[in-house]
Amino acid sequence: MEPVRIGIIGSGNVGSGTLEILSRNAAELQSKLGFPLKVTAVSSRNILSKEVSNIPEGARVTDRWMDVVHAEDVDIVCELIGGTTTAVEVIEAVVKAGKPVVTANKELMALEGPRLLALATSHGATIHMEASVAGGIPIHAVLREGISADSIQAFFGILNGTSNYILTEIESKSSAFDDVLAEAQRLGYAEADPTADVEGYDARSKLALLAQIAFGQQVNPQAIFCEGIRRITPFDFQYAHTLGHTIRLVCAARSTDSGLALSVRPTLIPKSTILASVLGAYNAIWVRGAAGQDTLYYGRGAGPLPTGVAVVSDIMRAARDLKAGSPQRVSPFSFQQLQQGELAPSDEFSSGYYLRFRVKDSTGIIATLGKILAENGISIDAVLQLPSDDKANLPFVITVEPAREAAIRRALTAMKSLDFLVEEPLALPLEKGV
Ligand SMILES: NC(=O)c1ccc[n+]([C@@H]2O[C@H](COP(=O)([O-])OP(=O)(O)OC[C@H]3O[C@@H](n4cnc5c(N)ncnc54)[C@H](OP(=O)(O)O)[C@@H]3O)[C@@H](O)[C@H]2O)c1
């Protein structure tokens, strides 16, 4: 049987994992497909000066990605370099050549996926992007095919393994954020520049991309409400536990009457919920359909081999399409056409809130804060203060009944100038059921 020939651009974590899966599972892939997959070309920026394992004998190795794209002996191209500059040139060139492209690039697909898909469709090409969200969890396939008969109402995800690792280490070891981050960097769980992970931007791209697939609406990732995890302390976990909750960086997506309510933010979730038991670098997505109701997906969100499995599974899909002559059977965005998405204003979000203060101890603090909350129509649910000796930097928490985000923001602004505050108050949603 004639092989389907693969070109791989990018030989870092995901590229090397892809090469390894193609090599170690070659016989099994062939028996599943009925024909072999053959890597004929591999490219990356510095490939001529570094060692890359699992490149089959006879495959071309080049630092010119365009030579892979245009090679006559390459049927499917994988873009595994990431970013939004060269990667976009690669994908445009592949689809203009009428070839299927497999990508792991959430950032680019969240920003430009619909445009690139339209370009691909007009050239009879296809785009496959399973690896772009939650690495080893086949969430695209689930939304696109597994439960595509349902109408998705909401989903909630832990989509960034680095931030989940940091949060669960702060939780289990009572260590400070900076210490845990430094350890995560030493172990290779966090990048030298951790901004995209700890500020929530990586999770935001994934949320935007999943929302496009779940709801068929194009959204601008930068317009999504996004807060990172830098301010979370061991104290916050102690208070969260006292409330029967824990803290996770939750990507939330709900279809509402005023549009899609999308947010990435540290959130108190009940200890009894499944997302609360997602530890370390794992990811999970809980999807709620109107008819099928709740389904949950859990697994490794990153890493060369789990992500390599996702890439190679996409290669298999693309290869079957080529062999069976049925490309474009299923849109990678699940919907044939994406509508322009309408984001619900974040001011309208409503939930209970956890408000954490650090203060110089003095009299009248609760009365002052309570007055500001009352002036903004916010009802106090509970006041919690765990024992602490540091009267110059005393943490305590006020939880409030469900309130609008706008009211909380107004109250926080009014509190900013209070001279007993050591730092600005921290406000986190306190969910009953996520
Ligand atoms: N890491 C994960 O677990 C994971 C999980 C899911 C999705 N992803 C996504 O997968 C993609 C790749 O991530 P990664 O972790 O594999 O990145 P990585 O380890 O940094 O590897 C990137 C590769 O791309 C090559 N490259 C970068 N810029 C290039 C350019 N201008 N021209 C040619 N080659 C270039 C690099 O070449 P040289 O090494 O030769 O310099 C390297 O081989 C990203 O979109 C990422 O978001 C990653």
The ligand as a Tripos MOL2 file, in Angstrom:
@<TRIPOS>MOLECULE
LIG
   48    52     1     0     0
SMALL
NO_CHARGES

@<TRIPOS>ATOM
      1 N1          4.8710   21.8470   24.7630 N.am      1 LIG1
      2 C1          3.6740   21.3010   24.8630 C.2       1 LIG1
      3 O1          3.4650   20.3890   25.6650 O.2       1 LIG1
      4 C2          2.5600   21.7620   23.9820 C.ar      1 LIG1
      5 C3          1.2680   21.2270   24.1790 C.ar      1 LIG1
      6 C4          0.2410   21.5960   23.3110 C.ar      1 LIG1
      7 C5          0.5010   22.5010   22.2940 C.ar      1 LIG1
      8 N2          1.7610   23.0320   22.1590 N.ar      1 LIG1
      9 C6          1.9970   23.9470   21.0420 C.3       1 LIG1
     10 O2          2.8730   23.3030   20.1340 O.3       1 LIG1
     11 C7          3.6720   24.2730   19.4550 C.3       1 LIG1
     12 C8          5.1430   23.9350   19.6260 C.3       1 LIG1
     13 O3          5.4380   23.9600   21.0040 O.3       1 LIG1
     14 P1          6.7850   23.3020   21.5860 P.3       1 LIG1
     15 O4          6.5800   23.2120   23.0520 O.co2     1 LIG1
     16 O5          7.1490   22.0850   20.8120 O.co2     1 LIG1
     17 O6          7.8340   24.4670   21.2750 O.3       1 LIG1
     18 P2          9.4210   24.3570   21.3040 P.3       1 LIG1
     19 O7          9.8640   23.2180   22.1280 O.co2     1 LIG1
     20 O8          9.9150   25.7210   21.5950 O.co2     1 LIG1
     21 O9          9.7930   23.9900   19.7810 O.3       1 LIG1
     22 C9          9.6020   24.8810   18.7350 C.3       1 LIG1
     23 C10        10.2910   24.3380   17.4990 C.3       1 LIG1
     24 O10         9.9920   25.2310   16.4210 O.3       1 LIG1
     25 C11        11.1970   25.6120   15.7880 C.3       1 LIG1
     26 N3         11.0850   26.9880   15.3480 N.ar      1 LIG1
     27 C12        10.7930   28.0630   16.0960 C.ar      1 LIG1
     28 N4         10.7570   29.1650   15.3260 N.ar      1 LIG1
     29 C13        11.0440   28.7580   14.0740 C.ar      1 LIG1
     30 C14        11.1630   29.4110   12.8260 C.ar      1 LIG1
     31 N5         10.9880   30.7180   12.7340 N.pl3     1 LIG1
     32 N6         11.4560   28.6660   11.7440 N.ar      1 LIG1
     33 C15        11.6530   27.3320   11.8390 C.ar      1 LIG1
     34 N7         11.5580   26.6560   12.9900 N.ar      1 LIG1
     35 C16        11.2460   27.3630   14.0900 C.ar      1 LIG1
     36 C17        12.2850   25.4550   16.8400 C.3       1 LIG1
     37 O11        13.4710   25.2340   16.1220 O.3       1 LIG1
     38 P3         14.9380   25.0440   16.7260 P.3       1 LIG1
     39 O12        14.7920   24.1490   17.9370 O.co2     1 LIG1
     40 O13        15.6480   24.3580   15.6320 O.co2     1 LIG1
     41 O14        15.4270   26.3830   17.0610 O.co2     1 LIG1
     42 C18        11.7960   24.2200   17.6060 C.3       1 LIG1
     43 O15        12.2100   23.0520   16.9780 O.3       1 LIG1
     44 C19         3.2520   25.6180   20.0330 C.3       1 LIG1
     45 O16         2.2450   26.1600   19.2190 O.3       1 LIG1
     46 C20         2.6690   25.2440   21.3900 C.3       1 LIG1
     47 O17         1.7280   26.1870   21.8640 O.3       1 LIG1
     48 C21         2.7730   22.6830   22.9730 C.ar      1 LIG1
@<TRIPOS>BOND
     1     1     2 1
     2     2     3 2
     3     2     4 1
     4     4     5 ar
     5     4    48 ar
     6     5     6 ar
     7     6     7 ar
     8     7     8 ar
     9     8     9 1
    10     8    48 ar
    11     9    10 1
    12     9    46 1
    13    10    11 1
    14    11    12 1
    15    11    44 1
    16    12    13 1
    17    13    14 1
    18    14    15 2
    19    14    16 1
    20    14    17 1
    21    17    18 1
    22    18    19 2
    23    18    20 1
    24    18    21 1
    25    21    22 1
    26    22    23 1
    27    23    24 1
    28    23    42 1
    29    24    25 1
    30    25    26 1
    31    25    36 1
    32    26    27 ar
    33    26    35 ar
    34    27    28 ar
    35    28    29 ar
    36    29    30 ar
    37    29    35 ar
    38    30    31 1
    39    30    32 ar
    40    32    33 ar
    41    33    34 ar
    42    34    35 ar
    43    36    37 1
    44    36    42 1
    45    37    38 1
    46    38    39 2
    47    38    40 1
    48    38    41 1
    49    42    43 1
    50    44    45 1
    51    44    46 1
    52    46    47 1
@<TRIPOS>SUBSTRUCTURE
     1 LIG1         1 GROUP 0 **** ****
